[in-house]
Every structure is written in C-alpha cells, then in structure tokens.
Amino acid sequence: MTRSSKNNKGFTLIELITIILLLGVLSVVATAKWPGDMKEDAAVREFKRAIRYAQHQAMTREYISLDAWGLMVNADNSYSILRQVTPVNIPDFTNRFLLGDNAITINDATGGDGLWFNGLGEPISSAGAAIGPLTYTVAGSEDLTVCAQTGFVAEGNACP
C-alpha cells in the first residue's frame, strides 16, 4: 500500500509544533529588545523642545537689549518660559511639568538664575553676559547641554 500525493493535505503535528515554538522564540526576542525607557526619552525631548522654544521666542519677539526670553526651572520640577524684564509668561509654558508628571526631575544647571537667550539666540545670564555650556539632567540620568554662543541643545554632557 502506497500513499498517493492526492491525500497529503495539511500539516503534520510536528510541523505545527515547530512553527509554534519558532513564533514563541521570536516573540521573546522582540519583547527583550523593546525599549523600556520611552518615558525618559519623551521627557528629554520635551525639555529640549522647551529650550529651543525659548530661544525661538528671543530671536523673533522684538528683542531689546535687556529684554531676553528664557527658561526658568522651579523648585517643584516644573519649568516656565518667560520674558525677562517684563515678566510675560506664555500660558502653555508656565509652571509646566515634563509629561505632566511632577515626579520627573530637572536638575537646574543655572542655580536658579534661569537660562536666557538674546536676540541672536545666544545663551546669556540674567545680567546679559555670555555664558559657557550648561548641562541639565532630566529624569535623573539624561543630560542635555546648551552650548555657548550658538544655543545648540546637545544630548549628553558635551557640545559638538
């Protein structure tokens, strides 16, 4: 008795078990490689955007010699973007927490002085003097450095 090829329909039990095992191994590998620190990355990106927004405000809002725009980090881990001389806050960026979570920390690199930008987008102190690179630590471990002269925001603790 020989089997004809017409009766070979479907998969054998061994083939099905092999496929199920392969899918299981692939799903374990994919889960292990899935990024786990997405919240920290999102917080870093939000703070980076806030710094760039303050710089943009300074460069586009009728700059006068002492009327800089900047970013202040508050003691409760919130931040605000405002105009220096005439404190005009931007409502969406007043006492704002990163990702709306007050548990995400921001280490204030300025010691309470604030990060200010002149009309050219250069980082300056509250007195208007040019400053060196400032490094903020966000979420306890992620560094953002604002470079001197250009105001470029680099990830890490060094400017390119």
PEJO-V170742 format. One record per residue. N is the residue number from 0. RES is the residue in one small letter. SS is DSSP state (~ for helix, > for strand, _ for the rest). OMEGA is omega in degrees with one decimal (999 if undefined). BURIAL is # if it has 9 or more other ideal C-beta (glycine too) atoms within 8 Angstrom, else .. Layout:
n-><N:N>
res-><RES:RES>
ss-><SS:SS>
omega-><OMEGA:OMEGA>
burial-><BURIAL:BURIAL>
This chain:
n-><0:1:2:3:4:5:6:7:8:9:10:11:12:13:14:15:16:17:18:19:20:21:22:23:24:25:26:27:28:29:30:31:32:33:34:35:36:37:38:39:40:41:42:43:44:45:46:47:48:49:50:51:52:53:54:55:56:57:58:59:60:61:62:63:64:65:66:67:68:69:70:71:72:73:74:75:76:77:78:79:80:81:82:83:84:85:86:87:88:89:90:91:92:93:94:95:96:97:98:99:100:101:102:103:104:105:106:107:108:109:110:111:112:113:114:115:116:117:118:119:120:121:122:123:124:125:126:127:128:129:130:131:132:133:134:135:136:137:138:139:140:141:142:143:144:145:146:147:148:149:150:151:152:153:154:155:156:157:158:159>
res-><m:t:r:s:s:k:n:n:k:g:f:t:l:i:e:l:i:t:i:i:l:l:l:g:v:l:s:v:v:a:t:a:k:w:p:g:d:m:k:e:d:a:a:v:r:e:f:k:r:a:i:r:y:a:q:h:q:a:m:t:r:e:y:i:s:l:d:a:w:g:l:m:v:n:a:d:n:s:y:s:i:l:r:q:v:t:p:v:n:i:p:d:f:t:n:r:f:l:l:g:d:n:a:i:t:i:n:d:a:t:g:g:d:g:l:w:f:n:g:l:g:e:p:i:s:s:a:g:a:a:i:g:p:l:t:y:t:v:a:g:s:e:d:l:t:v:c:a:q:t:g:f:v:a:e:g:n:a:c:p>
ss-><_:_:_:_:~:~:~:_:_:_:_:_:~:~:~:~:~:~:~:~:~:~:~:~:~:~:~:~:~:~:~:~:~:_:_:_:_:~:~:~:~:~:~:~:~:~:~:~:~:~:~:~:~:~:~:~:~:~:~:~:_:_:_:_:_:_:_:_:>:>:>:>:>:_:_:_:_:>:>:>:>:>:>:_:_:_:_:_:>:_:~:~:~:_:_:>:>:~:~:~:_:_:_:_:_:>:>:_:_:_:_:_:_:_:>:>:>:_:_:_:_:_:>:>:_:_:_:_:_:>:_:_:_:>:>:>:>:>:_:_:_:>:>:>:>:>:_:_:_:_:_:_:>:>:>:_:_:_:_:_>
omega-><176.8:178.8:176.8:-177.6:179.1:-175.9:-179.8:178.4:176.3:-177.4:175.5:179.7:179.0:178.4:178.9:179.6:178.2:179.4:179.5:177.6:178.4:177.3:177.0:178.8:178.9:179.7:177.1:179.0:179.7:179.2:-179.7:-178.9:-179.5:-178.6:-177.4:-175.6:-176.8:-179.9:177.5:178.4:179.3:178.8:178.4:-179.8:178.1:-179.5:177.0:178.0:179.6:177.7:179.7:179.2:176.7:178.1:178.6:178.2:-178.9:-175.6:-174.4:-173.1:173.7:-177.2:171.9:-168.4:-178.0:-175.0:-177.2:172.2:-179.4:-178.3:177.5:174.3:-177.8:-177.0:-177.5:179.6:172.9:177.7:178.3:172.7:-175.2:175.5:-169.7:-171.7:175.8:-172.2:176.6:179.3:172.0:-171.4:-178.6:-176.2:177.5:179.9:-177.6:175.7:176.6:-178.0:-179.0:-174.8:-178.2:177.9:178.3:-173.0:173.0:176.7:-176.9:-177.8:-175.3:-178.5:178.5:-178.7:-178.7:175.7:-175.8:178.2:174.1:-176.8:176.5:-179.1:179.5:176.4:-179.7:175.5:179.0:177.5:178.4:180.0:176.1:-179.2:177.2:-179.8:176.9:179.2:174.6:173.2:-177.3:177.7:173.8:-175.2:-176.3:-178.6:171.4:-178.8:174.4:-174.7:178.1:176.3:-175.5:-175.3:178.3:179.5:-177.8:173.9:-174.2:-175.5:178.3:176.5:179.4:999>
burial-><.:.:.:.:.:.:.:.:.:.:.:.:.:.:.:#:.:.:#:.:.:.:.:.:.:.:.:.:.:.:.:.:.:.:.:.:.:.:#:#:#:#:#:#:.:#:#:#:.:#:#:#:#:#:#:.:#:#:#:.:.:.:#:.:.:.:#:#:#:#:#:#:#:#:.:.:#:#:#:#:#:#:#:#:.:.:.:.:#:#:.:.:#:#:.:#:#:#:#:.:.:.:.:#:#:#:.:.:#:#:.:.:.:#:#:#:#:#:.:.:#:#:#:#:#:.:.:#:.:.:.:.:#:#:#:#:#:#:#:.:.:#:#:#:#:#:#:#:.:.:#:.:#:#:#:.:.:.:.:.>
